[in-house]
Amino acid sequence: MSSLGAVVSLFRIKPHQPVGEGGRMALADHFRELRARLLRSLAVFVVLTIAAFFVYDQLLDIITQPYFDAVDMLGGRAKANTEIYISGIAGGLMLQLKLCTLAGVVASSPFWLYQVWAFVLPGLHRSERRWTRIFVAVAGPLFFLGVAVGYYVLPKGMQVLISFNPDGFQNLNDFNDFFSFTVRMLLVFGISFEIPFFVVLLNLAGVVSGASLAKHRSWIVLGTFIFAAVATPSTDPWSMLLLALPMTVLFLISEVIARFVDRRRRKANAAQDAWDDDAASPL
């Protein structure tokens, strides 16, 4: 019963309470709360990782489907002359561990990201809390949208790369390399879709303005295409375009938002200046 009580108390979310001198939480209390939130996140991660072993076959199908789609585009295994293999006696076990661990990290990400946010939130001002809520609401969907686009692009990128295989040579792909390539590709797309969002955050912080974004728009678009060409591991033009075009659209949307924010900021400043002019001057 005592162990069950310890588990229950671990998952009981306790809000920040002002303790210690001056109504502030003592440093030791901060560390205790951080430890509790880390333990909660670790527990959820372990549970979801174990659960992933029960759907391992489905996860394996998801991660290998782009490869088999690419092979089908090339006319099948016999014509493409390519195979994917696992090396080493313990290769199958390591494959399961890697795949299920990744699934546990992704599946538990809403929980542990919330724990990070809940730990930092009480130390922020009211306006900062509002922007962090917007960040949480927008950043996550944008990232997963980028991952979805990357997953859609993967078969075409793999098809282009496999097609460079010379006649008479067999293209053998170690699953560890294939897995790293796939994860890197999806991460590149996911993180890239966040860049325009950070442009908006910089504008809200007053670092960049909508006018400066418009002034350098052509260079930013060119830089976006160069970034897409360098960042995509497949290096084919199809993947580059499917990364660069959505990023360009998102950047243009962020420019429109930045101009809107700048216009509201100017109106607010003008109203404040008018109020100051109407105030009685000291004698």
Backbone hydrogen bonds, N-H to C=O, Kabsch-Sander energy under -0.5 kcal/mol:
donor,donor_aa,acceptor,acceptor_aa,energy
5,G,1,M,-2.4
6,A,2,S,-1.8
7,V,3,S,-1.9
8,V,4,L,-2.3
9,S,5,G,-2.5
10,L,6,A,-1.5
11,F,7,V,-1.4
12,R,9,S,-0.5
13,I,11,F,-0.8
14,K,12,R,-0.6
19,V,17,Q,-0.7
23,G,20,G,-1.1
24,R,21,E,-1.1
30,H,26,A,-1.7
31,F,27,L,-2.1
32,R,28,A,-2.2
33,E,29,D,-2.4
34,L,30,H,-2.6
35,R,31,F,-2.6
36,A,32,R,-2.3
37,R,33,E,-2.5
38,L,34,L,-2.4
39,L,35,R,-2.4
40,R,36,A,-2.3
41,S,37,R,-2.4
42,L,38,L,-2.5
43,A,39,L,-2.5
44,V,40,R,-2.4
45,F,41,S,-2.5
46,V,42,L,-2.5
47,V,43,A,-2.3
48,L,44,V,-2.5
49,T,45,F,-2.2
50,I,46,V,-2.4
51,A,47,V,-2.2
52,A,48,L,-1.6
53,F,49,T,-0.8
53,F,50,I,-0.9
54,F,50,I,-0.5
54,F,51,A,-1.2
55,V,52,A,-1.0
56,Y,53,F,-1.0
59,L,55,V,-2.2
60,L,56,Y,-2.7
61,D,57,D,-2.1
62,I,58,Q,-2.1
63,I,59,L,-2.3
64,T,60,L,-1.8
65,Q,61,D,-1.5
68,F,64,T,-1.9
69,D,65,Q,-2.5
70,A,66,P,-2.1
71,V,67,Y,-2.1
72,D,68,F,-2.2
73,M,69,D,-2.0
74,L,70,A,-1.2
75,G,72,D,-1.5
76,G,71,V,-2.5
80,A,76,G,-2.8
81,N,77,R,-2.6
82,T,77,R,-0.6
83,E,171,N,-2.7
85,Y,173,N,-2.5
91,G,88,G,-1.2
94,M,90,A,-2.5
95,L,91,G,-2.1
96,Q,92,G,-2.1
97,L,93,L,-2.5
98,K,94,M,-2.6
99,L,95,L,-2.5
100,C,96,Q,-2.6
101,T,97,L,-2.2
102,L,98,K,-2.4
103,A,99,L,-2.2
104,G,100,C,-2.2
105,V,101,T,-2.3
106,V,102,L,-2.4
107,A,103,A,-2.9
108,S,104,G,-2.0
109,S,105,V,-0.5
109,S,106,V,-0.8
111,F,108,S,-0.6
112,W,108,S,-2.3
113,L,109,S,-2.4
114,Y,110,P,-1.5
115,Q,111,F,-2.0
116,V,112,W,-1.9
117,W,113,L,-2.4
118,A,114,Y,-3.2
119,F,115,Q,-1.6
120,V,116,V,-1.9
121,L,117,W,-2.6
123,G,120,V,-1.5
124,L,121,L,-2.1
129,R,125,H,-2.3
130,R,126,R,-1.7
131,W,127,S,-1.8
132,T,128,E,-2.1
133,R,129,R,-2.0
134,I,130,R,-1.8
135,F,131,W,-2.4
136,V,132,T,-2.6
137,A,133,R,-2.2
138,V,134,I,-2.0
139,A,135,F,-2.8
140,G,136,V,-0.8
142,L,138,V,-2.0
143,F,139,A,-2.2
144,F,140,G,-2.3
145,L,141,P,-2.1
146,G,142,L,-2.2
147,V,143,F,-2.2
148,A,144,F,-2.3
149,V,145,L,-2.2
150,G,146,G,-2.5
151,Y,147,V,-2.4
152,Y,148,A,-1.8
153,V,149,V,-1.9
154,L,150,G,-1.8
156,K,153,V,-0.5
157,G,153,V,-2.1
158,M,154,L,-2.9
159,Q,155,P,-2.4
160,V,156,K,-2.1
161,L,157,G,-2.0
162,I,158,M,-2.9
163,S,159,Q,-1.9
164,F,161,L,-1.1
165,N,162,I,-2.1
169,F,166,P,-1.7
171,N,81,N,-2.9
172,L,170,Q,-0.9
173,N,83,E,-2.3
174,D,172,L,-0.6
175,F,85,Y,-2.5
178,F,174,D,-2.5
179,F,175,F,-3.2
180,S,176,N,-2.3
181,F,177,D,-2.5
182,T,178,F,-2.4
183,V,179,F,-2.5
184,R,180,S,-2.5
185,M,181,F,-2.2
186,L,182,T,-2.3
187,L,183,V,-2.5
188,V,184,R,-2.3
189,F,185,M,-1.9
190,G,186,L,-2.5
191,I,187,L,-3.0
192,S,188,V,-2.1
193,F,189,F,-1.6
194,E,191,I,-1.4
195,I,191,I,-0.6
195,I,192,S,-1.0
198,F,194,E,-1.9
199,V,195,I,-1.5
200,V,196,P,-1.6
201,L,197,F,-1.9
202,L,198,F,-2.3
203,N,199,V,-1.9
204,L,200,V,-2.5
205,A,201,L,-1.8
206,G,203,N,-1.3
207,V,202,L,-2.7
208,V,202,L,-0.7
213,L,209,S,-1.8
214,A,210,G,-2.2
215,K,211,A,-2.2
216,H,212,S,-1.7
217,R,214,A,-1.2
220,I,216,H,-2.3
221,V,217,R,-2.6
222,L,218,S,-2.2
223,G,219,W,-2.7
224,T,220,I,-2.1
225,F,221,V,-1.9
226,I,222,L,-2.2
227,F,223,G,-2.7
228,A,224,T,-2.4
229,A,225,F,-2.1
230,V,226,I,-2.0
231,A,227,F,-3.2
232,T,228,A,-1.8
235,T,232,T,-1.0
240,M,236,D,-1.9
241,L,237,P,-2.5
242,L,238,W,-2.2
243,L,239,S,-1.0
244,A,240,M,-3.1
245,L,241,L,-2.8
247,M,243,L,-1.4
248,T,244,A,-2.5
249,V,245,L,-2.4
250,L,246,P,-2.7
251,F,247,M,-2.3
252,L,248,T,-2.4
253,I,249,V,-2.1
254,S,250,L,-2.4
255,E,251,F,-2.3
256,V,252,L,-2.0
257,I,253,I,-2.4
258,A,254,S,-2.4
259,R,255,E,-2.4
260,F,256,V,-2.1
261,V,257,I,-2.5
262,D,258,A,-2.6
263,R,259,R,-2.3
264,R,260,F,-2.2
265,R,261,V,-2.4
266,R,262,D,-2.4
267,K,263,R,-2.1
268,A,264,R,-2.3
269,N,265,R,-2.3
270,A,266,R,-2.6
271,A,267,K,-2.5
272,Q,268,A,-2.0
273,D,269,N,-2.5
274,A,270,A,-2.4
275,W,271,A,-2.1
276,D,272,Q,-2.0
277,D,273,D,-2.1
278,D,274,A,-1.8
279,A,275,W,-0.9
